[in-house]
Amino acid sequence: MTNIASEFRAVSYIYLHLEQELERLINATVPEEPTALVEATLTSRDCLDRIEQMHSRVLELSAKWKKCRASLEPETREDISRLAETLRALSIRLSELCGIQTGRLQTIREKLGKDLAQLEKGAQYLRSVKPEKSNYPKFIDSLY
């Protein structure tokens, strides 16, 4: 049953690595530069995909843990319980980091939406102002 413990260790190591990547992403981008934040998020989408893929692995691992919990030795059970608590804390931290990043992206999206609305108002104004038909360039001809 040390196989379950090693799986818990492997998953917690992956979660720790993903947490470090997300913290690096959040700390590396400047909130005032929306394009840099969006580009950094897009370049780190493999990290976000791995977080999503880990969900099924954690569910499978917890199902195994529920099945064989009673048959384990007390020391192994305590060790796996500690690993499960660590994994839970890491997953909560990952969720918080993803929430921070999502909030920042939503703020940028709202700001860009307001900017686009202002541009649309300007374009609508320019469409409403038609030039006069007689407003063509006049040249002074020296012959007349």
C-alpha positions as CSV (number, residue, x, y, z in Angstrom):
1,M,0.0,0.0,0.0
2,T,3.0,2.3,-0.2
3,N,2.0,2.7,-3.8
4,I,-0.9,5.0,-2.7
5,A,1.5,7.0,-0.5
6,S,3.9,7.4,-3.4
7,E,1.1,8.5,-5.7
8,F,0.0,11.1,-3.1
9,R,3.6,12.3,-2.9
10,A,3.8,12.5,-6.7
11,V,0.6,14.4,-7.0
12,S,1.6,16.8,-4.2
13,Y,4.9,17.4,-5.9
14,I,3.1,18.2,-9.2
15,Y,0.7,20.5,-7.3
16,L,3.7,22.3,-5.7
17,H,5.4,22.7,-9.0
18,L,2.2,24.1,-10.6
19,E,1.7,26.5,-7.7
20,Q,5.2,27.8,-8.2
21,E,4.6,28.3,-11.9
22,L,1.3,30.2,-11.2
23,E,3.0,32.4,-8.6
24,R,5.8,33.2,-11.1
25,L,3.1,34.1,-13.7
26,I,1.2,36.3,-11.3
27,N,4.3,38.1,-10.0
28,A,6.0,38.5,-13.4
29,T,3.2,40.4,-15.0
30,V,2.5,44.1,-14.4
31,P,-1.2,44.7,-13.8
32,E,-1.0,48.0,-15.8
33,E,0.0,46.2,-19.0
34,P,-3.1,44.2,-20.1
35,T,-1.4,42.8,-23.2
36,A,1.5,41.4,-21.2
37,L,-0.8,39.7,-18.7
38,V,-2.9,38.1,-21.5
39,E,0.1,37.0,-23.4
40,A,1.7,35.5,-20.2
41,T,-1.6,33.7,-19.5
42,L,-1.7,32.3,-23.0
43,T,1.9,31.1,-22.9
44,S,1.3,29.4,-19.6
45,R,-1.9,27.6,-20.7
46,D,-0.1,24.2,-20.6
47,C,0.2,24.8,-16.8
48,L,-3.5,25.6,-16.6
49,D,-4.3,22.5,-18.7
50,R,-2.3,20.3,-16.3
51,I,-4.2,21.7,-13.4
52,E,-7.4,20.6,-15.1
53,Q,-6.0,17.1,-15.9
54,M,-5.0,16.6,-12.3
55,H,-8.6,16.7,-11.2
56,S,-9.4,13.3,-12.5
57,R,-6.2,11.9,-11.1
58,V,-7.0,13.2,-7.6
59,L,-10.5,11.8,-7.8
60,E,-9.2,8.4,-8.8
61,L,-6.6,8.5,-6.0
62,S,-9.1,9.5,-3.4
63,A,-11.4,6.6,-4.5
64,K,-8.4,4.2,-4.0
65,W,-7.7,5.8,-0.6
66,K,-11.3,5.3,0.5
67,K,-11.3,1.6,-0.5
68,C,-8.1,0.6,1.2
69,R,-8.0,2.9,4.2
70,A,-9.2,0.4,6.7
71,S,-6.7,-2.3,5.6
72,L,-3.6,-0.1,6.1
73,E,-1.3,-0.1,9.0
74,P,-1.7,2.9,11.4
75,E,1.6,4.5,10.4
76,T,0.9,4.3,6.7
77,R,-2.7,5.6,7.3
78,E,-1.3,8.6,9.2
79,D,1.3,9.3,6.6
80,I,-1.3,9.2,3.8
81,S,-3.6,11.4,5.9
82,R,-0.9,14.0,6.2
83,L,-0.2,13.8,2.5
84,A,-3.9,14.2,1.8
85,E,-4.1,17.3,4.0
86,T,-1.0,18.7,2.2
87,L,-2.6,18.0,-1.1
88,R,-5.9,19.6,0.0
89,A,-4.0,22.8,1.1
90,L,-2.1,22.9,-2.2
91,S,-5.3,22.5,-4.2
92,I,-6.9,25.3,-2.2
93,R,-3.8,27.5,-2.9
94,L,-4.0,26.6,-6.6
95,S,-7.6,27.5,-6.7
96,E,-6.9,30.9,-5.0
97,L,-4.1,31.6,-7.5
98,C,-6.4,30.8,-10.4
99,G,-9.0,33.0,-8.9
100,I,-6.5,35.9,-8.7
101,Q,-5.5,35.4,-12.3
102,T,-9.2,35.1,-13.4
103,G,-10.0,38.3,-11.6
104,R,-7.2,40.2,-13.2
105,L,-8.2,39.0,-16.7
106,Q,-11.8,40.0,-16.1
107,T,-10.7,43.4,-15.0
108,I,-8.7,43.8,-18.2
109,R,-11.6,42.5,-20.2
110,E,-14.0,45.1,-18.7
111,K,-11.5,47.9,-19.3
112,L,-11.0,46.8,-22.9
113,G,-14.8,46.6,-23.3
114,K,-15.2,50.2,-22.0
115,D,-12.4,51.4,-24.4
116,L,-14.1,49.6,-27.3
117,A,-17.4,51.3,-26.4
118,Q,-15.7,54.7,-26.4
119,L,-14.3,54.0,-29.8
120,E,-17.7,53.0,-31.1
121,K,-19.1,56.2,-29.8
122,G,-16.4,58.1,-31.7
123,A,-17.0,56.2,-34.9
124,Q,-20.8,56.8,-34.6
125,Y,-20.1,60.5,-34.2
126,L,-17.8,60.5,-37.3
127,R,-20.5,58.7,-39.3
128,S,-23.1,61.3,-38.2
129,V,-21.0,64.2,-39.3
130,K,-21.2,64.3,-43.1
131,P,-19.1,66.7,-45.1
132,E,-20.9,69.3,-47.1
133,K,-21.3,68.5,-50.8
134,S,-19.9,71.9,-51.8
135,N,-16.9,71.6,-49.6
136,Y,-14.5,70.6,-52.3
137,P,-11.0,72.1,-52.6
138,K,-10.9,75.4,-54.6
139,F,-7.9,76.4,-56.5
140,I,-7.1,79.9,-57.6
141,D,-6.6,79.9,-61.3
142,S,-4.5,82.8,-62.6
143,L,-6.2,82.7,-66.1
144,Y,-9.6,83.8,-64.9
